[in-house]
Amino acid sequence: MTYLKTPLAGFIAGAALTGMLAAGNVEARELSFASGATPNSIGSKSIEVFANAITERSGGDLTVKPYMQSLLSFMETPPGLRDGMADFGAVLTPYFQTEFPSTIMLTELTMLLELDDISAREATFAFGGAISEYVFNDCPECLDEYTNSNQVFLGISGSTPYTLICNKPVVTREDIEGKRIRIGGPQWARWAQAMGASPVSMAVNEVYEGLGQGVLDCTAHNLPDLTNFNFIEVTSDITLGVPGGIFGGIATHMNADAWKGLSAENREAVLYGSAAIIAELARLYVKEHDENRQLIEDKEDITVHEAGSELKAATRQFIEQDAETIATRYQENHGLERSGEMIAEFRKSLNRWVDLVQDVETGEELQQLYWDEVFSKVDVNQYGM
């Protein structure tokens, strides 16, 4: 073969090289991620991990640009994703009963984790795997809801278990009667009523003032929120062991058209990033839970209590009965004919995942477990297409 060093040969060679480079980078694109989370929060830190994982897995074909509290608020995210205003979004599913009732029903079941003697780490790690696996594989009703909203489900994570953060001691069943407790979901509202307390619906940014001025006696929240929202400044007593359950609706969704526009290889990269983000969310919640657990033990102006045996027993009894309440409520209000069957199946999934995470300690181990057990098994040629 003769290599011609002529202007024409150089032009041909250059054109061929340009064509090869273009072909190799034909799908290079920047994808937007909208979130209502504040900068430097658990949410924003997790999105950074998501973006890095996708870029690495796609070989640089995909990059992700986060928009924190700028492109879409939490309440604007599902319709914004539907309309293509962002490619990815952080969706707090419990706030959207009409759009995602099947998934929300599953997130109301997190108090079932309190029926096993497990740690905050085990509860948080297990939930993300259990619900993500169930929605992908066993909940066609869930997937239909995402399709109807022009979105693709990419996984869910959750917080650490809820405690009572109060401005007075609440330890016994008698203590809790009549107390005004801010709640963040219908399951906790039903629990408060069952315990004789008064549930209060209040925006989270109003809770600090509510506790400080005595409008609230307690708020049901996870320990990381003690410092995330500065509740620690207006808290005198914390009761561990009740009500339990985690906020389990921290989901990642993608615009369906953007998903379909990716190659199969890059859809796989997005799923790899999805395993990373739910693992990082769980890891950071557990990390801050442990740090704040030590913090409140060291603070002289906060008393840490363990819920009394009678209050714990009443809570366990409520949890068992509430599973039936949830099934009936979603069947009657949202037409979920399989609600009872779905709850029974999901309970088995939760139990399986509690066993799976027993020896998982690090975020890297959790991400690998999520990838191996759930996300790597999604058929990118069929899912969401």
C-alpha positions in Angstrom: 0.0 0.0 0.0 1.2 3.5 -0.9 0.7 6.4 1.5 0.3 9.5 -0.6 1.6 12.7 1.1 -0.3 15.1 -1.1 -2.7 17.9 -0.2 -5.6 15.7 -1.5 -4.4 12.7 0.5 -4.2 14.9 3.6 -7.7 16.2 3.1 -9.0 12.7 2.7 -7.2 11.4 5.8 -8.4 14.4 7.8 -11.9 14.0 6.7 -11.8 10.3 7.6 -10.4 11.1 11.0 -13.1 13.7 11.6 -15.7 11.3 10.6 -14.4 8.6 13.0 -14.3 11.1 15.9 -17.8 12.2 15.2 -19.1 8.7 15.0 -17.4 7.8 18.2 -18.9 10.8 20.0 -22.2 11.0 18.2 -24.3 10.9 21.3 -22.2 13.2 23.5 -24.7 15.3 25.3 -25.3 17.2 28.6 -28.4 16.2 30.5 -30.0 18.5 33.1 -31.0 17.4 36.7 -33.5 19.6 38.5 -33.9 19.3 42.3 -35.5 21.4 45.0 -32.7 20.4 47.4 -30.4 23.0 48.8 -26.7 23.2 47.8 -24.5 21.1 50.0 -27.4 19.0 51.3 -27.7 15.2 51.2 -29.7 15.6 48.0 -27.2 17.8 46.2 -24.3 15.6 47.2 -26.0 12.5 45.9 -26.7 14.1 42.6 -23.0 14.8 42.2 -22.3 11.1 42.7 -25.0 10.3 40.1 -23.5 12.7 37.6 -19.9 11.3 38.1 -21.1 7.7 37.8 -22.9 8.3 34.5 -20.0 10.2 32.9 -17.6 7.5 33.9 -19.9 4.6 32.8 -20.7 6.2 29.5 -17.1 6.9 28.7 -17.8 10.6 28.6 -20.7 10.4 26.2 -23.0 11.7 28.9 -22.6 14.5 31.4 -25.1 15.8 33.9 -25.6 19.4 35.0 -27.4 19.8 38.3 -29.8 22.7 38.8 -30.4 23.1 42.6 -33.4 25.2 43.6 -33.3 27.0 40.2 -34.9 25.1 37.3 -37.7 23.4 39.1 -38.9 23.3 42.8 -39.9 20.0 44.4 -43.6 20.7 43.7 -42.8 21.7 40.0 -40.6 18.7 39.2 -43.1 16.0 38.0 -45.0 18.3 35.6 -41.7 19.9 34.6 -40.2 16.4 33.7 -43.4 15.5 31.9 -43.0 18.6 29.7 -39.3 18.2 29.1 -38.1 21.1 31.1 -35.4 18.9 32.6 -34.0 15.5 31.7 -33.8 14.2 35.3 -35.6 15.2 38.5 -35.7 14.5 42.2 -39.3 13.6 43.0 -40.7 13.4 46.5 -43.4 10.9 45.5 -45.6 11.2 48.6 -46.5 14.7 47.6 -48.1 13.5 44.3 -51.0 11.2 45.3 -52.9 11.6 42.0 -49.9 10.9 39.8 -48.2 8.0 41.6 -50.6 6.3 44.0 -49.2 2.8 43.5 -45.6 3.8 44.5 -46.9 6.0 47.3 -48.8 3.1 48.8 -45.5 1.2 49.0 -43.8 4.2 50.7 -46.5 4.3 53.4 -45.4 0.8 54.5 -42.0 1.7 55.9 -43.2 1.4 59.5 -43.2 -2.4 58.8 -39.5 -2.2 59.3 -40.1 -1.5 63.0 -41.5 -5.0 63.4 -38.0 -6.4 63.1 -35.2 -5.6 65.6 -32.9 -3.9 63.0 -30.7 -0.9 63.0 -31.2 2.5 61.3 -28.6 1.4 58.8 -30.3 -1.9 58.0 -33.7 -0.2 57.6 -32.5 2.5 55.3 -30.3 0.3 53.2 -32.9 -2.4 52.8 -35.7 -0.1 51.8 -34.0 1.4 48.8 -33.3 -2.0 47.3 -36.7 -3.5 48.2 -38.8 -0.8 46.7 -36.7 -0.2 43.6 -36.6 -3.9 42.8 -40.4 -4.2 43.4 -41.3 -1.3 41.2 -39.1 -2.4 38.3 -40.1 -6.1 38.4 -43.5 -6.6 40.1 -45.5 -3.4 39.9 -47.0 -2.8 36.4 -49.4 -0.4 38.0 -46.5 1.7 39.1 -44.9 1.7 35.7 -48.1 2.6 34.0 -48.3 5.7 36.2 -44.9 6.9 35.1 -45.7 6.2 31.5 -48.9 8.3 31.8 -46.7 11.2 33.2 -44.1 10.8 30.4 -41.5 9.7 32.9 -39.2 6.8 33.6 -38.7 5.5 37.1 -35.0 5.2 38.1 -35.2 4.2 41.7 -36.1 5.3 45.2 -34.2 5.8 48.4 -35.3 6.9 51.9 -34.2 8.6 55.1 -33.3 7.0 58.4 -36.1 6.1 60.9 -38.3 8.7 62.4 -38.1 9.7 66.1 -39.9 12.2 68.2 -38.1 15.6 68.5 -39.8 17.6 71.2 -39.8 20.5 73.6 -41.0 18.4 76.5 -40.5 14.8 77.6 -42.7 12.3 75.8 -41.9 8.8 76.9 -45.0 6.9 78.0 -48.4 6.3 76.4 -49.8 8.8 78.9 -47.2 11.4 78.0 -48.2 11.4 74.3 -51.9 11.9 74.8 -53.0 15.3 73.6 -49.6 16.3 72.3 -49.5 18.3 69.0 -47.1 16.4 66.7 -46.1 17.6 63.3 -46.3 14.7 60.9 -44.9 14.2 57.4 -47.2 11.6 55.9 -50.6 10.0 56.4 -49.2 6.8 58.1 -47.7 9.0 60.9 -51.0 11.0 61.2 -52.9 7.7 61.7 -50.3 6.6 64.3 -50.5 9.9 66.2 -54.3 9.6 66.4 -54.1 6.0 67.5 -51.8 7.1 70.3 -54.2 9.8 71.4 -52.1 12.7 70.0 -53.1 15.4 67.6 -51.4 15.3 64.2 -50.4 18.6 62.8 -49.8 19.2 59.1 -47.1 21.9 58.7 -44.5 22.8 56.1 -41.1 21.7 57.2 -39.7 25.2 57.1 -42.3 26.3 59.7 -41.4 23.5 62.2 -38.5 25.4 63.8 -40.8 28.3 64.7 -43.5 25.9 65.8 -41.3 24.1 68.2 -39.7 27.3 69.5 -43.0 29.0 70.2 -44.8 26.0 71.6 -47.3 25.7 68.7 -45.9 22.1 68.4 -45.0 19.8 71.2 -43.0 17.5 68.9 -42.2 16.8 65.3 -41.8 13.3 63.9 -38.5 13.5 62.0 -35.3 11.6 61.3 -32.2 12.6 63.3 -30.3 14.2 60.4 -33.0 16.8 60.2 -32.0 18.0 63.7 -29.1 19.8 62.0 -30.4 20.0 58.5 -33.3 22.3 59.7 -31.6 23.4 62.9 -34.4 21.8 65.1 -31.6 21.1 67.6 -31.8 24.8 68.7 -35.4 24.5 69.9 -35.3 20.9 71.1 -35.1 19.8 74.8 -36.1 16.1 74.5 -35.8 13.3 71.9 -37.6 10.0 72.1 -36.1 7.1 70.2 -38.1 4.0 69.2 -41.3 5.7 68.0 -43.0 6.3 65.6 -40.4 4.6 63.4 -40.7 4.2 59.7 -38.7 6.2 57.2 -39.6 8.9 54.7 -39.4 6.5 51.7 -40.2 8.7 48.7 -36.9 10.2 47.5 -37.1 9.2 43.9 -35.2 9.9 40.7 -37.2 10.2 37.5 -36.2 10.8 33.9 -38.2 12.4 31.1 -39.4 9.5 28.9 -38.4 11.2 25.6 -34.9 11.9 26.8 -34.6 8.2 28.0 -35.7 6.9 24.6 -33.3 9.2 22.8 -30.3 7.4 24.4 -28.5 4.4 23.1 -28.9 1.1 24.9 -25.4 1.5 26.3 -26.1 4.9 27.7 -29.4 3.9 29.2 -27.4 1.3 31.0 -25.0 4.0 32.2 -28.0 6.0 33.5 -29.1 2.9 35.5 -25.6 2.5 36.8 -25.8 6.1 38.0 -29.2 5.3 39.5 -27.7 2.6 41.7 -25.1 5.1 42.8 -27.5 7.9 43.8 -29.9 5.7 45.9 -26.9 4.2 47.6 -25.3 7.6 48.3 -28.6 9.0 49.6 -28.9 6.1 52.0 -25.2 6.3 53.0 -25.4 10.0 53.8 -28.6 9.7 55.8 -27.0 6.9 57.9 -23.8 8.8 58.3 -25.7 11.9 59.6 -27.9 9.8 61.7 -24.9 8.3 63.5 -23.2 11.7 63.9 -26.4 13.3 65.3 -27.0 10.4 67.6 -23.7 11.1 69.2 -24.3 14.8 69.1 -27.5 14.7 71.2 -25.9 12.3 73.7 -23.1 14.9 74.3 -25.4 17.9 74.6 -26.3 18.8 78.2 -29.5 20.7 77.2 -31.1 17.8 75.4 -32.4 14.6 77.1 -32.5 11.4 75.1 -35.3 9.0 76.0 -36.2 5.5 74.9 -39.9 5.1 74.3 -41.6 3.2 77.1 -42.6 -0.4 76.6 -46.3 0.3 76.6 -45.9 3.0 73.9 -43.7 0.6 71.8 -46.2 -2.2 72.1 -49.1 0.1 71.1 -47.0 1.2 68.1 -46.3 -2.3 67.0 -50.0 -3.2 67.2 -50.9 -0.1 65.2 -48.4 -1.0 62.5 -49.8 -4.5 61.9 -53.4 -3.1 61.7 -52.4 -0.1 59.5 -51.2 -2.4 56.7 -54.8 -3.5 56.3 -55.9 0.1 56.5 -53.5 1.1 53.7 -54.7 -1.8 51.5 -58.4 -0.7 51.9 -57.7 3.0 51.5 -55.8 2.6 48.2 -58.3 0.1 46.8 -61.2 2.4 47.6 -59.6 5.8 46.9 -57.3 5.0 44.0 -58.8 1.8 42.4 -55.8 -0.4 43.2 -57.5 -3.7 43.0 -54.3 -5.6 43.9 -53.5 -3.5 46.9 -53.6 -6.3 49.4 -51.6 -8.6 47.2 -49.0 -5.9 46.5 -48.5 -5.2 50.2 -48.0 -8.9 50.9 -45.5 -9.2 48.1 -43.7 -6.1 49.2 -43.4 -7.3 52.8 -41.6 -10.3 51.5 -39.2 -8.1 49.5 -38.5 -6.0 52.6 -37.6 -9.1 54.6 -35.4 -10.4 51.8 -33.5 -7.1 51.7 -33.1 -6.8 55.4 -31.1 -10.1 55.1 -29.2 -8.9 52.1 -27.8 -5.8 53.8 -26.8 -7.4 57.0 -23.1 -7.3 56.2 -23.1 -4.2 54.0 -21.2 -1.4 55.7 -19.9 1.0 53.0 -21.5 3.1 50.3 -19.5 1.2 47.7 -20.7 -2.1 48.9 -24.3 -0.9 48.9 -24.0 0.5 45.4 -22.6 -2.8 44.2 -25.4 -4.7 45.9 -28.1 -2.5 44.3 -26.4 -2.9 40.9 -26.0 -6.6 41.1 -29.5 -7.4 42.5 -31.6 -4.8 40.7 -30.3 -2.3 38.2 -28.1 -4.5 36.1 -31.0 -6.8 35.5 -33.2 -4.1 33.9 -33.6 -4.8 30.1 -32.6 -1.5 28.6 -33.9 -2.6 25.2 -37.4 -2.9 26.6 -37.7 -0.8 29.8 -39.3 2.6 29.3 -39.4 2.2 25.5 
